[in-house]
Amino acid sequence: MKKFGVLLLLFIIRSSLINPLFAQMDWICATDSTAWAVRSNHTSVVFDNKMWVIGGWDFNNHYYDVWYSNDGLNWTCAAESTGWSGREFHASVVYDNKIWVMGGHLRGGTYRNDIWYSTNGINWTRVTPAADWTQRWGHSCVVYDNKIWAMGGSDRTGYKNDVWYTTEGMYWTQVDSADWSKRFYHGSIIFDNKIWVIGGRDISGDRSDVWYSTNGINWTCAIDPAPWTGRELHTTVVFEDKMWVIGGKSGEVNLNDVWYSNDGVNWFLATNSAGWSARSGHTSLTFDNKVWILGGEDNDYLNDVWFSAGFTGVKEQHPPMVESTILNEIQPNPFDNCNSIVYTLMKPNQVKLGIYNSLGQEIKLLVNDFQETGSYTVFWNGKDNVDRIVQNGIYFLKMEVGNLQTTSKLIKIGK
């Protein structure tokens, strides 16, 4: 990566790191309308060197079809009718050279805990009509330590935080209830040889916490909250040795921001507005060295397909800010009445510096100006744009230099 002088951002809560990578993330539309019908709350897997779309919902129909593609543009129906009932909010994984479908929600408020698999996407075998875990939806499943794991979701009694595993799909073992709160619509991935549970909705609302476990029994909170807005119905993938959080819904607001982390603790904004429309209930895959977005729901149900090759570099007039982490800090942070933010520009550029709440709403615009090379100090007195003192809590400092940006957490305390 080319150096550009250096933009010294002198902030972050002591142990947090400044975004080590600033680059352009382009999204390309493979097709705005596929052969499979519009839908959300479906599942997707990579199997037999193809991308697969399984089931879902379009407000009027629960689907039980299965489609595949090796390029994202041309899709083939493997099965119009699979044997399992049409559903949404189910879970799918690839395990033991098979595609698995587990649980979900059906028309009329019916929940399921049936387990199915297929070796080709066409012919499906029911392993059991009722797994040992309760009928549920919005749960997550991953493959780890040569087992399928099922976690959380919602059944008729409410949200869940139980954790189960199986080696053959028929018999499931419960390891315990996790330390993370009962929730559904969360994301789960395997990264750094750990199981991760990311965000979702619990009884308090949409979450932005991140948890991991090396055995499914003992769980550690990596961060709570993360700098991204609490959300549900988002997607999580592993790509380029990072974990990614993509889109989703916060309250009633759909999102199209994309975040990544190398360790689950420090999260950085790849883009606050991807090329695809803000949405939830979509699926994401890593396939052919790209991240893919498939369908979902914005104001309408969707069947578009998008992909990104990740960080592709930056436009010539917007070179990278830094190549390595620069450890500096806001003083003080946490703060009571006022703090100072110091930064140095090594070349002239347009600078925007603002304070935002957890919903991404602007609280206070501190700087929006073209600035020359030099060092600058900006103060925030804990007031909003109409000079009202804001409540104590967590806020986010976003700095934009040209088309590049970084986001950091601030904590306001005191009376």
C-alpha positions in Angstrom: 0.0 0.0 0.0 1.3 3.5 -0.9 2.0 5.9 1.9 0.5 9.3 1.8 2.3 11.4 4.4 0.2 10.5 7.4 -3.1 11.6 8.9 -2.6 11.4 12.6 -5.9 10.9 14.3 -5.3 11.5 18.0 -8.2 9.7 19.4 -9.6 6.4 20.7 -10.3 5.0 24.1 -6.9 4.0 25.4 -6.7 0.3 24.3 -8.7 0.8 21.0 -6.8 1.0 17.7 -7.3 3.4 14.9 -8.4 1.9 11.6 -5.2 0.5 10.0 -6.7 0.5 6.5 -8.4 3.1 4.5 -9.3 2.0 1.0 -12.2 2.0 -1.4 -14.7 -0.9 -1.3 -16.7 -1.1 -4.6 -19.9 -3.1 -5.0 -21.0 -4.4 -8.3 -24.5 -5.5 -9.3 -24.3 -9.0 -10.9 -28.0 -8.8 -11.6 -30.9 -6.7 -10.3 -33.4 -9.5 -10.9 -32.6 -13.2 -10.7 -34.5 -16.3 -11.9 -35.6 -17.0 -8.3 -38.5 -15.0 -6.9 -38.0 -11.9 -4.7 -37.6 -13.0 -1.0 -36.0 -12.4 2.4 -35.2 -14.5 5.4 -33.9 -17.3 3.1 -30.5 -19.0 3.7 -27.5 -19.4 1.4 -24.5 -21.7 1.4 -21.5 -22.5 -0.8 -21.6 -26.1 -1.9 -20.1 -28.1 -4.8 -18.4 -24.9 -6.0 -21.7 -23.1 -6.4 -23.8 -20.5 -4.4 -27.2 -21.8 -3.2 -30.4 -20.0 -2.2 -32.7 -22.0 0.0 -36.3 -21.1 0.9 -37.4 -17.7 2.2 -40.5 -15.5 2.2 -42.1 -12.7 0.2 -45.0 -11.7 2.5 -47.4 -13.9 0.5 -45.4 -17.1 0.2 -43.1 -19.3 2.2 -40.7 -20.9 -0.3 -39.4 -24.4 -0.4 -37.4 -24.2 -3.6 -33.6 -24.4 -4.0 -31.5 -22.5 -6.6 -27.8 -22.5 -7.5 -25.3 -20.4 -9.5 -21.6 -20.4 -10.2 -21.5 -16.8 -11.3 -24.3 -14.9 -9.4 -25.9 -14.0 -12.7 -27.2 -17.3 -14.1 -29.3 -19.3 -11.7 -30.7 -22.9 -12.0 -33.6 -24.3 -10.0 -32.3 -27.5 -8.4 -35.7 -28.3 -6.8 -39.1 -26.5 -6.9 -40.3 -28.8 -4.1 -37.9 -30.3 -1.6 -40.1 -32.3 0.8 -39.6 -29.9 3.6 -42.3 -27.3 4.1 -41.8 -23.7 2.9 -40.1 -21.6 5.6 -38.2 -18.5 6.6 -35.7 -17.7 9.4 -34.4 -21.3 9.2 -30.7 -22.2 9.3 -28.5 -23.9 6.7 -24.9 -25.2 6.8 -22.7 -27.4 4.8 -21.5 -30.5 6.8 -20.3 -34.0 5.9 -20.6 -33.1 2.2 -24.3 -32.3 2.5 -26.5 -29.2 2.6 -28.5 -29.0 5.8 -31.8 -27.2 6.6 -32.9 -26.9 10.2 -36.0 -25.4 11.8 -37.6 -22.1 10.9 -40.9 -20.4 10.7 -43.9 -21.4 8.5 -47.2 -19.8 7.5 -49.7 -19.4 10.3 -47.2 -18.9 13.1 -45.9 -22.5 13.0 -42.4 -23.1 14.2 -40.3 -26.1 13.3 -37.3 -28.1 14.6 -37.1 -30.6 11.8 -33.7 -31.5 10.3 -33.1 -32.2 6.5 -30.1 -32.8 4.3 -29.2 -33.2 0.6 -26.1 -34.4 -1.2 -27.1 -32.6 -4.4 -29.7 -29.9 -3.6 -32.3 -31.9 -5.5 -33.2 -34.9 -3.3 -33.8 -34.2 0.4 -33.8 -36.6 3.3 -35.5 -35.9 6.6 -33.2 -36.9 9.5 -35.7 -36.2 12.2 -39.1 -34.4 12.4 -38.1 -33.0 15.8 -34.6 -32.2 17.0 -33.9 -32.2 20.8 -34.0 -28.4 20.8 -37.4 -26.7 20.8 -39.2 -25.5 17.6 -37.8 -22.1 16.8 -36.8 -19.5 14.3 -34.1 -16.8 14.0 -31.5 -19.1 15.4 -28.0 -19.6 14.0 -26.0 -22.7 13.0 -22.3 -23.1 12.3 -19.9 -26.0 11.7 -17.1 -26.2 14.3 -15.0 -29.0 15.7 -16.6 -31.5 13.3 -20.0 -30.8 14.7 -23.1 -28.7 13.7 -23.9 -26.2 16.4 -27.3 -24.5 16.9 -27.6 -21.4 19.0 -30.3 -19.1 20.3 -33.4 -18.1 18.4 -37.0 -17.7 19.5 -39.5 -20.4 20.4 -43.0 -20.1 21.8 -41.6 -19.3 25.3 -39.5 -16.4 24.0 -35.9 -15.7 23.1 -33.2 -18.3 23.7 -29.5 -18.5 24.5 -29.2 -22.3 24.6 -26.3 -24.0 22.7 -26.6 -27.5 21.1 -24.4 -29.7 18.9 -24.7 -32.8 16.8 -22.3 -35.0 14.8 -25.0 -36.7 12.7 -28.2 -34.5 12.8 -30.5 -36.9 14.7 -29.2 -36.6 18.3 -28.4 -33.3 19.8 -26.5 -32.5 23.0 -27.1 -29.3 24.9 -23.8 -27.9 26.4 -25.4 -25.1 28.4 -27.0 -21.7 28.2 -24.5 -19.1 26.9 -23.4 -16.0 28.8 -24.8 -13.8 26.0 -28.3 -12.6 26.5 -31.3 -14.5 25.0 -31.7 -13.4 21.4 -32.6 -14.1 17.8 -31.8 -12.6 14.4 -28.1 -12.6 15.4 -25.1 -13.5 13.2 -22.7 -16.4 13.8 -19.4 -17.3 12.1 -16.3 -19.3 12.7 -13.2 -17.1 12.9 -9.7 -17.6 14.5 -10.8 -21.1 15.5 -13.6 -19.7 17.6 -17.4 -19.6 17.4 -18.7 -16.0 17.3 -22.1 -14.6 18.1 -22.7 -11.1 16.8 -25.5 -8.6 17.5 -29.2 -9.6 17.1 -32.3 -8.7 19.1 -32.9 -9.4 22.8 -35.5 -8.2 25.2 -33.8 -4.8 25.4 -33.7 -4.2 21.7 -31.1 -4.4 18.9 -27.6 -5.3 20.2 -24.1 -4.6 19.0 -22.2 -6.9 21.3 -19.7 -9.5 20.1 -19.1 -12.8 21.9 -16.8 -15.8 21.2 -16.1 -19.3 22.5 -13.6 -22.0 21.8 -15.8 -24.8 23.1 -19.4 -23.6 22.9 -19.6 -23.7 26.7 -17.5 -20.8 28.0 -18.2 -17.5 26.3 -16.2 -14.2 26.4 -17.5 -10.8 25.5 -15.1 -9.3 23.0 -16.9 -5.9 23.0 -20.2 -4.4 24.2 -21.1 -2.3 22.5 -19.2 -2.3 19.2 -19.0 1.0 17.3 -21.6 -0.1 14.8 -25.3 0.5 15.4 -27.1 -2.3 17.2 -28.9 -4.4 14.7 -30.8 -7.6 13.7 -31.3 -9.5 10.5 -27.8 -8.5 9.4 -25.2 -10.9 7.9 -21.8 -12.0 9.0 -19.0 -13.5 6.9 -15.3 -14.2 7.0 -13.3 -12.7 4.2 -9.7 -11.6 3.7 -8.8 -12.8 7.2 -11.4 -10.5 8.7 -14.9 -10.9 10.0 -17.5 -8.6 8.5 -20.9 -7.3 9.6 -23.1 -6.3 6.7 -26.4 -4.3 6.6 -29.4 -5.4 8.7 -32.0 -3.4 10.6 -31.8 -1.1 13.6 -35.3 -0.5 15.0 -37.4 0.1 11.9 -34.4 1.5 9.8 -32.7 -0.7 7.2 -29.0 -0.4 6.9 -26.4 -0.7 4.2 -23.2 -0.1 6.1 -20.3 -2.6 6.2 -17.9 -3.1 9.1 -14.9 -5.4 9.6 -12.6 -6.5 12.4 -9.4 -8.5 12.7 -10.0 -9.5 16.3 -13.7 -8.9 17.2 -12.7 -6.1 19.5 -11.6 -3.3 17.2 -14.2 -2.6 14.4 -13.7 -0.3 11.4 -16.1 1.1 8.9 -15.5 -0.1 5.4 -18.4 1.9 4.0 -21.4 3.7 5.5 -23.4 3.3 2.3 -22.8 0.4 0.0 -24.0 0.4 -3.6 -26.9 -1.9 -2.7 -30.0 -0.5 -1.1 -30.3 -0.5 2.7 -31.8 -3.9 3.6 -32.4 -6.7 6.1 -33.2 -10.4 5.8 -30.6 -10.8 3.0 -27.9 -13.4 2.9 -24.1 -13.1 2.4 -21.5 -15.5 1.1 -17.8 -15.6 0.4 -17.3 -17.2 -3.0 -14.8 -16.8 -5.9 -12.7 -14.5 -3.8 -15.7 -12.1 -3.4 -18.3 -11.1 -0.8 -21.8 -11.6 -2.1 -25.2 -10.1 -1.1 -28.3 -11.9 -2.2 -31.9 -10.6 -2.0 -33.5 -9.4 1.2 -36.0 -6.6 1.9 -35.7 -2.8 1.7 -39.2 -1.3 1.2 -39.9 -4.2 -1.1 -38.7 -7.8 -1.4 -35.6 -8.2 -3.5 -33.9 -10.7 -5.8 -30.9 -8.7 -6.8 -27.3 -10.0 -6.4 -24.2 -7.9 -5.6 -20.6 -8.6 -5.0 -17.4 -6.9 -3.9 -13.8 -8.0 -4.2 -13.1 -6.2 -0.9 -10.6 -3.4 -0.6 -9.5 -2.6 -4.1 -7.3 0.4 -3.3 -8.3 4.0 -3.4 -8.7 6.6 -6.1 -5.5 8.4 -6.9 -6.7 11.7 -5.4 -7.6 9.9 -2.1 -4.6 7.8 -1.1 -4.5 5.8 2.1 -4.3 7.7 5.4 -2.0 5.4 7.3 -0.4 2.0 6.9 0.1 1.2 10.5 -1.8 1.9 13.8 -0.9 5.2 15.4 -1.7 5.1 19.1 -3.1 8.4 20.4 -6.2 9.4 22.4 -9.0 11.8 23.1 -8.4 13.7 26.3 -10.1 12.8 28.5 -12.2 9.8 27.5 -14.5 9.0 29.2 -15.2 12.7 29.8 -17.6 14.9 31.9 -17.9 18.4 30.5 -15.4 18.8 27.7 -12.8 16.9 25.8 -10.2 17.8 23.2 -9.6 16.1 19.9 -6.2 16.7 18.2 -5.3 15.8 14.7 -2.6 16.6 12.2 -3.0 16.9 8.4 0.1 16.3 6.4 -1.5 17.7 3.2 -4.5 20.0 2.6 -7.9 18.4 2.4 -11.6 18.7 3.1 -12.2 17.7 6.7 -15.5 16.8 8.4 -15.6 16.0 12.1 -18.9 15.1 13.9 -20.4 13.4 16.9 -23.1 10.8 16.2 -25.4 8.6 18.4 -25.8 4.9 18.2 -28.4 5.2 15.5 -26.0 7.1 13.2 -27.8 10.4 13.8 -25.6 13.6 13.8 -25.5 15.1 17.3 -22.9 17.8 16.8 -21.0 19.0 13.7 -17.5 20.1 14.9 -15.7 20.7 11.7 -16.8 20.9 8.0 -14.1 22.9 6.2 -11.1 22.7 3.9 -8.0 22.8 6.0 -4.4 23.3 5.2 -1.4 21.2 6.4 -0.9 21.5 10.2 -2.1 20.4 13.6 -5.6 21.2 14.9 -7.4 21.0 18.3 -11.1 20.7 18.5 -13.2 20.8 21.7 -16.5 19.1 22.3 -18.4 20.4 25.3 -21.0 17.6 25.4 -23.7 19.7 23.7 -25.7 19.1 20.5 -26.2 21.3 17.4 -28.8 23.4 19.3 -26.7 23.8 22.4 -28.4 21.3 24.6 -26.4 19.1 26.9 -26.6 15.5 25.7 -27.4 12.6 27.9 -24.6 10.4 29.4 -23.7 7.4 27.3 -21.8 6.2 24.3 -21.3 8.4 21.2 -19.2 8.1 18.1 -16.7 10.5 16.6 -16.5 10.2 12.9 -13.8 12.0 10.9 -13.9 12.3 7.2 -10.9 13.5 5.2 -11.8 13.7 1.5 -13.6 10.4 0.8 -11.8 8.5 3.6 -13.1 8.2 7.2 -12.7 6.6 10.6 -15.0 6.2 13.5 -14.2 6.0 17.2 -16.1 5.7 20.5 -16.6 8.4 23.1 -18.1 8.0 26.5 -19.9 10.8 28.3 -20.2 10.5 32.1 -20.9 12.9 34.9 -23.9 14.7 36.2 
